[in-house]
Amino acid sequence: MRKYIECAAREIEEQSFELTKQYLKANAIHKENNQYAIERISEQTEDITIYFKLYSEKYFLGICIDKKAIEVTWVFIENSNECHLTASSDCLSLEELSRHLPFKYSKGWSKGELSKNGKSRHAFSRIFFEILPSHCYDTEEALSLLLDLLAKHKEEVDKLAKVSNLYISICKHQYLSANAGLHLSTDLIRRLSEFNLAVDIDTYIVGQPVIS
């Protein structure tokens, strides 16, 4: 794997692709211990993609490398998708909602608790389960991975759906100069239907535009 990481790092330094130059004029790669910080690595049959963290941004720089030739074939921006399984209830508390699934919840509140501004109380309980290990996935991949994990606990998910308003919520940070398209395959739509889950997507346009 090291040779692929080194190949991607050379592209950051040498910027042989015009896209690399444009992206790095508007963004800076985050460094940790004097090394370019990697968010995740995705390995396919013929290529490997290294995703790098960007300084003070929630999206990522992806560098795709041919496994045999060990050369860069494409450079792109991967938007950030924070994907949660979310449940709300007028009757159950945060603790009661949390007992339905074996996942540790990431945040939430109980009905009657003071809100963050300290001026009002929550009219309902709400819980967020953030199960995926990273935000560095496109929207469809994030949804698919989440459903893979939920499928292992479908009985518990179905029970929670019967006692709460259960759905998937996504906070998408869309880079200003990246692909804003959204595609949901028929297979993904079918899987969402099997869980009877709605999907709510909030999109935030972020970052500085590329410079030609």
Secondary structure, DSSP 4 states (H G I P E B T S, - for coil): -HHHHHHHHHHHHH--SHHHHHHHHH--B-EETTEEPEEEEEE-SSEEEEEEEBTT-SSEEEEEEETTTTEEEEEEEEPEEEEEEEEEESSS-HHHHHTTSSSPP-EEE-TTPBPTTSSSB-SSEEEEE--SS-S-S-HHHHHHHHHHHHHTTHHHHHHHHHHSEEEEEEEEEEETTS-------HHHHHHHHHHT-EEEEEEEEESPPP--
